Amino acid sequence: MAFDFTFWNSLMYLIGEITVIIILGAVVISFILVIISLYSIRKQKLYFPKLIKSGLVFLEGLMKAMFRLIGLEDREMLTFFIKIHNTMNAAEFGRIRVTERAVFMPQCLRSSQCPAHLTPEGLKCVNCGQCTVGGARILLEGLGYRIFIVPGSSFIKRMVKKYRPKAIIGVGCLTEVKEGIDMADKMGLVVMGVVTLKEGCVETIVNWPDVYEVAVLGIDPASIPEDLHTLSD
């Protein structure tokens, strides 16, 4: 008895057509989002951030490939991704109480002569005055933040699990901040990223007013110390 393959052939053909349509649709949508992203980068203003953010969630790999194809530098691309993420998260971050926020700084910000010792919770700053970390720590703790100076992502995961903050500020180089954002998103945290001005393993630099500008989001201006208020403006 001969088996009729007509139905199965038609089904496979239909599945093939749908697959092609989905692929072509993804390519077209990615292309449109890349064009909007490039225009935003050139104009230094975000256009349709929610649309771009949604596209990055589902089509990040394809969009990155298109960015590289048209010659966009990885650094410029990562900077844009982080800016989009911060823009989208700013309002939600501001609604979370400061006592439920934490700041994670990389240990490379400290002086090469730093006397602080590594503990299970990261470096414990002794405010020796050899770098700017000590002063920043005091200001941020004064607002109610929990501060961690860490050597790697394993410390971040451990401290998040222990203290369970709802929102974090991550300071680091471009790749570290992007990886930290991805990790925090998976952990269900509201995260804001601040990129250092100088990269490396020793004595890197961050623009502290950028950190303070994020840190004071959602805080009553009357409760912000005058010196910190000035730095964040």
N, C-alpha and C positions, 0 to 999 in steps of 0.2 A: 504493500500500500504506500503510495507516494505521499510525502508530507508537503503540505502547502506552505511555502515560505513567504507568500505574498504579504501577510499581515506583519510578520517580523521585519521584512525588508522595509515596509512602509514606516514601521515604528522606528527603526534605526535611522532611516532617512530624516524623519521628523526630529529625532533627538539631535542629529547632526546639524540640521538647520537652526534649531534653537541654540545650540552651542556656539555656532558661528555668529548668530545675532548677539548673544551675550558678550562674546569676545569683542566684536566690533563696537558694541555699545560702550563697553569698558574703555576701549581705546579712545573713542570720541569724547566721552566724559572726561577722561584723564587729560586729553589734549586741551579741552576747554578750560579745565581747572589750572593747567600749567600756564595758559595764556593769561588768565586772571591773576595768577600768582606772579608772573613776570611783570605784568603791568603794576601790580602793587609794590613790587620790589623797586622798580624804576621810579615810581612816584613817592616812595617812602610812606605809603598809606595803605592800610588794609582795606580791600574791597571784598565784600561777601565772605567774611571770615568763617561764618557757620558752614557755608557751602564748601569752602576749602578744607575746613577741619573734618567734615564728614567724608570728603573725598580721600583725605589722608588716612583715615581709619580703614577704609576698604580698598583703596587703590594706591597705597604709599609706594610699593615696589615699582609699579608701572609709572607713576609720576616721577619718581627718582630717576628711572631709566630715561624718561623723556627730557628731564632737566639736564642730565649728562649729555644726551644726544645733541642738544642745542648749545652745549658749551658752558652751562652755568657751573661755577665753581662750587665744590662741596661745602666750603665754608659759608658762602653766601646762601646756599640752599638750607643748611642747618640753622643758620641765624634766622632765616625767614620762618622755618618750621617752629622754632622756639618762640618767636614773636607772636605767631598765630596762637600757639598754645597759651601763652600768658594772657593775651587779649581775651580769649574765650574763658579763662579761669578766674580772671580778676574779680568779677562780681561775686562769684561763689566763695572765693578765698576771703573776701572782705566780710562775708556773713558769718564766718567761723570765729569763735572767741579766740583771743590771743593765747589763752592758757591751753588751748587745744591745738596750737601750732608749734612747729619746731623748725630750727634752722640747721642745715647740714653744710659745714664748710670743709674744704679739702685741707689736709695738713700741709700742703705745699705753700699755703699762704703765710705760714710762720717764718720767722727768721731762721737762718741756718745755724744760729747760735742758741736756738730755743732750748730752755732748760726743762720744758714740760715732758712728762713721762706718759707713755702709752698705757692706758688702762683698758679693761673690758668694755668701756663705754667711749673709747677714743682718747684723744689727748686732753689732759686737764690743764687748761691755761692758768699760769700763775701770775699773769699780768706783769711781766718783767719789763715791759716798755721797749723791747727790741723790735717789735713789729706793730702793725695796726690792729691785729686781731683782738688783743686784750681790750682796747678801748671800745671796739665794735661790740664785743661780747657784753660788756657792762651796759652799753646803751640798749641793746636788744633784750637782755635779761630784765632791764628796768621796765620794758614794755610788757613783760610777762612771757617772753619766748623761752623755750628750752633750747639750749645751744649744744651742738655736737661738732667736734673737730675730728674728722674721721679719715682713715687711710684708704678706705675702699667701700664698695657697695655692701659687702657682707656685714659691716658694722651698721649701715643704715637699716638693713632688713632686721637685724637683731634689736636695734633701738626702737624701731617702729612696732615690732612685736611686743616689746616690753612696756613701752609708754603709750602706745596706741594714739598718736596724734591724728587729727582729722585732716590737717593741712601742713604742708612743709614748703620751705624755701630751700632750693638746692643751688649751691654756688659751685662753679667748676669751669673747666674748659668746655669748648663746644661739644665735643663727643661725650664727655662725662655728663653734661647737663641733658643732652638728648637721651642718653641711655638711662639716666635717672628719671626723666619724665616718663619714658616707656615703662620702667619698673614701677614707678608710683601709680601710674594709670592701672596697671595690672593688680596692684594692691588696694585699689579703691580710694586712693588719697587725692586730695586737691593739691596740685603742685605748681609752683612758680619757679622758673629758672632764671638765674643771673649768671652771665658768662664773664669769666675773668678777662682782663685786658691783656695780660701776659700769660702765656702758657709755659709749661715745663714741670719739672719735678721739685724745684727748689725756689723759694722766694718769688712766687707768682704774685700778681697784682690784681685786685678787683676795685672797681669804682664803688666805694661804700655808699655814696648817695643813691646809686641804683638799687642797692640792697635795702636801704632805709625807705626808699620810695615804695617798694613792694611791701615792706614790713608794716607800714602804717596804714595800709588799706583797711578800711572798715573801722578804724579806731577814731574815737571822738577827738577832734583836734585839740580840745581843751585839756585832754589828758596826756598829750604828747609834749615831752620836754622841749623847751625853746631851742636848744642847740640841735636836737634831732630834727625838729620841725624845719629848721633852716637848711639843714643838710639834705633833707628829702625833697625840698622845693626845687 
